[in-house]
């Protein structure tokens, strides 16, 4: 699962693009009665924009940033990297020492690509936007992707980056 954004004159991810993604994600998270954080970083892992919703856990912005950094620097969904590292914890320790910033190898982060070939950033959610398939007070139809039951975290991520739903949670 990767987001594709149109080419800008500079080729870099713009603040306007980042804010639009975050705004879409925050809007859907609110409809689902969730409160977390959404972070967008550029290709180098520098924060372009982060929003922490009212009522979000205190750690949510930091976790979202760490997952977005990992998605951008590895140029793949964070769950893909996490699955590999689960098999090789020593290798993950080595990555942790090499990477410039802290990385969080959990699902919920995706690379942002231009024309499917160039990674220009990463987007991720943080605690408060979990991969649940039922939310008290939310009609089950809100947690559907077509005819299939979906989880809230991946729905928010896919909606934010405007790609068809794909679960990172199996």
C-alpha positions as protocol buffer text, in pm:
chain_id: "A"
residue {
  index: 1
  type: UNK
  ca { x: 0 y: 0 z: 0 }
}
residue {
  index: 2
  type: UNK
  ca { x: 156 y: 327 z: -109 }
}
residue {
  index: 3
  type: UNK
  ca { x: 12 y: 669 z: -169 }
}
residue {
  index: 4
  type: UNK
  ca { x: 67 y: 834 z: -503 }
}
residue {
  index: 5
  type: UNK
  ca { x: 67 y: 1213 z: -521 }
}
residue {
  index: 6
  type: UNK
  ca { x: 89 y: 1430 z: -833 }
}
residue {
  index: 7
  type: UNK
  ca { x: 421 y: 1575 z: -941 }
}
residue {
  index: 8
  type: UNK
  ca { x: 496 y: 1928 z: -823 }
}
residue {
  index: 9
  type: UNK
  ca { x: 748 y: 2157 z: -984 }
}
residue {
  index: 10
  type: UNK
  ca { x: 1005 y: 2086 z: -711 }
}
residue {
  index: 11
  type: UNK
  ca { x: 926 y: 1717 z: -683 }
}
residue {
  index: 12
  type: UNK
  ca { x: 914 y: 1753 z: -304 }
}
residue {
  index: 13
  type: UNK
  ca { x: 614 y: 1685 z: -87 }
}
residue {
  index: 14
  type: UNK
  ca { x: 447 y: 2017 z: -15 }
}
residue {
  index: 15
  type: UNK
  ca { x: 294 y: 2138 z: 310 }
}
residue {
  index: 16
  type: UNK
  ca { x: -39 y: 2175 z: 129 }
}
residue {
  index: 17
  type: UNK
  ca { x: -27 y: 1810 z: 19 }
}
residue {
  index: 18
  type: UNK
  ca { x: 68 y: 1696 z: 370 }
}
residue {
  index: 19
  type: UNK
  ca { x: -206 y: 1904 z: 533 }
}
residue {
  index: 20
  type: UNK
  ca { x: -467 y: 1773 z: 288 }
}
residue {
  index: 21
  type: UNK
  ca { x: -373 y: 1413 z: 375 }
}
residue {
  index: 22
  type: UNK
  ca { x: -379 y: 1484 z: 747 }
}
residue {
  index: 23
  type: UNK
  ca { x: -710 y: 1671 z: 722 }
}
residue {
  index: 24
  type: UNK
  ca { x: -872 y: 1373 z: 543 }
}
residue {
  index: 25
  type: UNK
  ca { x: -738 y: 1133 z: 806 }
}
residue {
  index: 26
  type: UNK
  ca { x: -844 y: 1349 z: 1101 }
}
residue {
  index: 27
  type: UNK
  ca { x: -1190 y: 1394 z: 950 }
}
residue {
  index: 28
  type: UNK
  ca { x: -1246 y: 1017 z: 915 }
}
residue {
  index: 29
  type: UNK
  ca { x: -1094 y: 939 z: 1256 }
}
residue {
  index: 30
  type: UNK
  ca { x: -1338 y: 1188 z: 1409 }
}
residue {
  index: 31
  type: UNK
  ca { x: -1632 y: 1025 z: 1230 }
}
residue {
  index: 32
  type: UNK
  ca { x: -1518 y: 694 z: 1379 }
}
residue {
  index: 33
  type: UNK
  ca { x: -1504 y: 853 z: 1727 }
}
residue {
  index: 34
  type: UNK
  ca { x: -1128 y: 801 z: 1750 }
}
residue {
  index: 35
  type: UNK
  ca { x: -862 y: 1045 z: 1864 }
}
residue {
  index: 36
  type: UNK
  ca { x: -499 y: 987 z: 1772 }
}
residue {
  index: 37
  type: UNK
  ca { x: -228 y: 1153 z: 1568 }
}
residue {
  index: 38
  type: UNK
  ca { x: -134 y: 1156 z: 1201 }
}
residue {
  index: 39
  type: UNK
  ca { x: 215 y: 1249 z: 1083 }
}
residue {
  index: 40
  type: UNK
  ca { x: 359 y: 1323 z: 740 }
}
residue {
  index: 41
  type: UNK
  ca { x: 733 y: 1334 z: 680 }
}
residue {
  index: 42
  type: UNK
  ca { x: 935 y: 1409 z: 366 }
}
residue {
  index: 43
  type: UNK
  ca { x: 1161 y: 1158 z: 191 }
}
residue {
  index: 44
  type: UNK
  ca { x: 1443 y: 1230 z: 436 }
}
residue {
  index: 45
  type: UNK
  ca { x: 1215 y: 1169 z: 733 }
}
residue {
  index: 46
  type: UNK
  ca { x: 1181 y: 1536 z: 831 }
}
residue {
  index: 47
  type: UNK
  ca { x: 841 y: 1630 z: 967 }
}
residue {
  index: 48
  type: UNK
  ca { x: 627 y: 1819 z: 717 }
}
residue {
  index: 49
  type: UNK
  ca { x: 321 y: 1824 z: 943 }
}
residue {
  index: 50
  type: UNK
  ca { x: 170 y: 1642 z: 1242 }
}
residue {
  index: 51
  type: UNK
  ca { x: -173 y: 1671 z: 1398 }
}
residue {
  index: 52
  type: UNK
  ca { x: -259 y: 1530 z: 1739 }
}
residue {
  index: 53
  type: UNK
  ca { x: -634 y: 1523 z: 1792 }
}
residue {
  index: 54
  type: UNK
  ca { x: -793 y: 1641 z: 2115 }
}
residue {
  index: 55
  type: UNK
  ca { x: -811 y: 1348 z: 2356 }
}
residue {
  index: 56
  type: UNK
  ca { x: -531 y: 1155 z: 2183 }
}
residue {
  index: 57
  type: UNK
  ca { x: -285 y: 964 z: 2401 }
}
residue {
  index: 58
  type: UNK
  ca { x: 25 y: 1171 z: 2482 }
}
residue {
  index: 59
  type: UNK
  ca { x: 251 y: 931 z: 2290 }
}
residue {
  index: 60
  type: UNK
  ca { x: 48 y: 939 z: 1970 }
}
residue {
  index: 61
  type: UNK
  ca { x: 238 y: 1216 z: 1786 }
}
residue {
  index: 62
  type: UNK
  ca { x: 577 y: 1059 z: 1861 }
}
residue {
  index: 63
  type: UNK
  ca { x: 469 y: 712 z: 1752 }
}
residue {
  index: 64
  type: UNK
  ca { x: 304 y: 847 z: 1434 }
}
residue {
  index: 65
  type: UNK
  ca { x: 623 y: 1038 z: 1348 }
}
residue {
  index: 66
  type: UNK
  ca { x: 842 y: 732 z: 1410 }
}
residue {
  index: 67
  type: UNK
  ca { x: 622 y: 513 z: 1187 }
}
residue {
  index: 68
  type: UNK
  ca { x: 608 y: 777 z: 912 }
}
residue {
  index: 69
  type: UNK
  ca { x: 989 y: 809 z: 929 }
}
residue {
  index: 70
  type: UNK
  ca { x: 1024 y: 432 z: 889 }
}
residue {
  index: 71
  type: UNK
  ca { x: 779 y: 419 z: 595 }
}
residue {
  index: 72
  type: UNK
  ca { x: 969 y: 697 z: 415 }
}
residue {
  index: 73
  type: UNK
  ca { x: 1321 y: 572 z: 489 }
}
residue {
  index: 74
  type: UNK
  ca { x: 1244 y: 209 z: 400 }
}
residue {
  index: 75
  type: UNK
  ca { x: 1009 y: 312 z: 115 }
}
residue {
  index: 76
  type: UNK
  ca { x: 756 y: 45 z: 212 }
}
residue {
  index: 77
  type: UNK
  ca { x: 458 y: -3 z: 444 }
}
residue {
  index: 78
  type: UNK
  ca { x: 574 y: -31 z: 802 }
}
residue {
  index: 79
  type: UNK
  ca { x: 406 y: -369 z: 844 }
}
residue {
  index: 80
  type: UNK
  ca { x: 625 y: -516 z: 567 }
}
residue {
  index: 81
  type: UNK
  ca { x: 936 y: -402 z: 753 }
}
residue {
  index: 82
  type: UNK
  ca { x: 792 y: -513 z: 1088 }
}
residue {
  index: 83
  type: UNK
  ca { x: 719 y: -863 z: 961 }
}
residue {
  index: 84
  type: UNK
  ca { x: 1079 y: -899 z: 841 }
}
residue {
  index: 85
  type: UNK
  ca { x: 1222 y: -766 z: 1168 }
}
residue {
  index: 86
  type: UNK
  ca { x: 1006 y: -1002 z: 1375 }
}
residue {
  index: 87
  type: UNK
  ca { x: 1208 y: -1279 z: 1213 }
}
residue {
  index: 88
  type: UNK
  ca { x: 1540 y: -1099 z: 1273 }
}
residue {
  index: 89
  type: UNK
  ca { x: 1545 y: -903 z: 1602 }
}
residue {
  index: 90
  type: UNK
  ca { x: 1923 y: -865 z: 1590 }
}
residue {
  index: 91
  type: UNK
  ca { x: 1890 y: -705 z: 1247 }
}
residue {
  index: 92
  type: UNK
  ca { x: 1627 y: -463 z: 1385 }
}
residue {
  index: 93
  type: UNK
  ca { x: 1867 y: -367 z: 1664 }
}
residue {
  index: 94
  type: UNK
  ca { x: 2126 y: -288 z: 1396 }
}
residue {
  index: 95
  type: UNK
  ca { x: 1876 y: -79 z: 1199 }
}
residue {
  index: 96
  type: UNK
  ca { x: 1786 y: 106 z: 1519 }
}
residue {
  index: 97
  type: UNK
  ca { x: 2150 y: 202 z: 1566 }
}
residue {
  index: 98
  type: UNK
  ca { x: 2198 y: 309 z: 1204 }
}
residue {
  index: 99
  type: UNK
  ca { x: 1880 y: 508 z: 1137 }
}
residue {
  index: 100
  type: UNK
  ca { x: 1903 y: 879 z: 1207 }
}
residue {
  index: 101
  type: UNK
  ca { x: 1576 y: 894 z: 1402 }
}
residue {
  index: 102
  type: UNK
  ca { x: 1380 y: 654 z: 1616 }
}
residue {
  index: 103
  type: UNK
  ca { x: 1171 y: 412 z: 1412 }
}
residue {
  index: 104
  type: UNK
  ca { x: 859 y: 228 z: 1525 }
}
residue {
  index: 105
  type: UNK
  ca { x: 810 y: -99 z: 1335 }
}
residue {
  index: 106
  type: UNK
  ca { x: 437 y: -137 z: 1369 }
}
residue {
  index: 107
  type: UNK
  ca { x: 159 y: -129 z: 1114 }
}
residue {
  index: 108
  type: UNK
  ca { x: 2 y: 202 z: 1015 }
}
residue {
  index: 109
  type: UNK
  ca { x: 274 y: 374 z: 812 }
}
residue {
  index: 110
  type: UNK
  ca { x: 293 y: 401 z: 433 }
}
residue {
  index: 111
  type: UNK
  ca { x: 539 y: 559 z: 191 }
}
residue {
  index: 112
  type: UNK
  ca { x: 412 y: 844 z: -24 }
}
residue {
  index: 113
  type: UNK
  ca { x: 519 y: 798 z: -386 }
}
residue {
  index: 114
  type: UNK
  ca { x: 518 y: 1019 z: -695 }
}
residue {
  index: 115
  type: UNK
  ca { x: 410 y: 823 z: -1001 }
}
residue {
  index: 116
  type: UNK
  ca { x: 478 y: 497 z: -817 }
}
residue {
  index: 117
  type: UNK
  ca { x: 854 y: 540 z: -864 }
}
residue {
  index: 118
  type: UNK
  ca { x: 986 y: 811 z: -632 }
}
residue {
  index: 119
  type: UNK
  ca { x: 935 y: 812 z: -257 }
}
residue {
  index: 120
  type: UNK
  ca { x: 862 y: 1169 z: -141 }
}
residue {
  index: 121
  type: UNK
  ca { x: 760 y: 1092 z: 217 }
}
residue {
  index: 122
  type: UNK
  ca { x: 567 y: 880 z: 461 }
}
residue {
  index: 123
  type: UNK
  ca { x: 236 y: 901 z: 648 }
}
residue {
  index: 124
  type: UNK
  ca { x: 136 y: 719 z: 966 }
}
residue {
  index: 125
  type: UNK
  ca { x: -110 y: 714 z: 1251 }
}
residue {
  index: 126
  type: UNK
  ca { x: -35 y: 688 z: 1619 }
}
residue {
  index: 127
  type: UNK
  ca { x: -204 y: 546 z: 1929 }
}
residue {
  index: 128
  type: UNK
  ca { x: -570 y: 638 z: 1950 }
}
residue {
  index: 129
  type: UNK
  ca { x: -640 y: 523 z: 1595 }
}
residue {
  index: 130
  type: UNK
  ca { x: -623 y: 144 z: 1648 }
}
residue {
  index: 131
  type: UNK
  ca { x: -679 y: -144 z: 1406 }
}
residue {
  index: 132
  type: UNK
  ca { x: -1020 y: -229 z: 1554 }
}
residue {
  index: 133
  type: UNK
  ca { x: -1314 y: -361 z: 1353 }
}
residue {
  index: 134
  type: UNK
  ca { x: -1581 y: -258 z: 1604 }
}
residue {
  index: 135
  type: UNK
  ca { x: -1620 y: 78 z: 1779 }
}
residue {
  index: 136
  type: UNK
  ca { x: -1894 y: 141 z: 2037 }
}
residue {
  index: 137
  type: UNK
  ca { x: -2142 y: 394 z: 1901 }
}
residue {
  index: 138
  type: UNK
  ca { x: -2019 y: 363 z: 1540 }
}
residue {
  index: 139
  type: UNK
  ca { x: -2241 y: 183 z: 1290 }
}
residue {
  index: 140
  type: UNK
  ca { x: -2066 y: -126 z: 1148 }
}
residue {
  index: 141
  type: UNK
  ca { x: -2116 y: 7 z: 794 }
}
residue {
  index: 142
  type: UNK
  ca { x: -1859 y: 281 z: 870 }
}
residue {
  index: 143
  type: UNK
  ca { x: -1598 y: 6 z: 911 }
}
residue {
  index: 144
  type: UNK
  ca { x: -1648 y: -150 z: 571 }
}
residue {
  index: 145
  type: UNK
  ca { x: -1433 y: -131 z: 260 }
}
residue {
  index: 146
  type: UNK
  ca { x: -1670 y: -230 z: -16 }
}
residue {
  index: 147
  type: UNK
  ca { x: -1814 y: -565 z: 90 }
}
residue {
  index: 148
  type: UNK
  ca { x: -1538 y: -640 z: 340 }
}
residue {
  index: 149
  type: UNK
  ca { x: -1495 y: -561 z: 708 }
}
residue {
  index: 150
  type: UNK
  ca { x: -1207 y: -320 z: 755 }
}
residue {
  index: 151
  type: UNK
  ca { x: -1008 y: -199 z: 1052 }
}
residue {
  index: 152
  type: UNK
  ca { x: -1015 y: 164 z: 1158 }
}
residue {
  index: 153
  type: UNK
  ca { x: -640 y: 235 z: 1140 }
}
residue {
  index: 154
  type: UNK
  ca { x: -601 y: 114 z: 782 }
}
residue {
  index: 155
  type: UNK
  ca { x: -925 y: 285 z: 678 }
}
residue {
  index: 156
  type: UNK
  ca { x: -794 y: 617 z: 810 }
}
residue {
  index: 157
  type: UNK
  ca { x: -452 y: 572 z: 646 }
}
residue {
  index: 158
  type: UNK
  ca { x: -598 y: 471 z: 308 }
}
residue {
  index: 159
  type: UNK
  ca { x: -853 y: 752 z: 318 }
}
residue {
  index: 160
  type: UNK
  ca { x: -583 y: 1005 z: 409 }
}
residue {
  index: 161
  type: UNK
  ca { x: -358 y: 908 z: 119 }
}
residue {
  index: 162
  type: UNK
  ca { x: -649 y: 840 z: -118 }
}
residue {
  index: 163
  type: UNK
  ca { x: -573 y: 480 z: -209 }
}
residue {
  index: 164
  type: UNK
  ca { x: -804 y: 178 z: -212 }
}
residue {
  index: 165
  type: UNK
  ca { x: -833 y: 4 z: 122 }
}
residue {
  index: 166
  type: UNK
  ca { x: -566 y: -251 z: 202 }
}
residue {
  index: 167
  type: UNK
  ca { x: -509 y: -391 z: 546 }
}
residue {
  index: 168
  type: UNK
  ca { x: -167 y: -404 z: 706 }
}
residue {
  index: 169
  type: UNK
  ca { x: -318 y: -609 z: 986 }
}
residue {
  index: 170
  type: UNK
  ca { x: -395 y: -935 z: 803 }
}
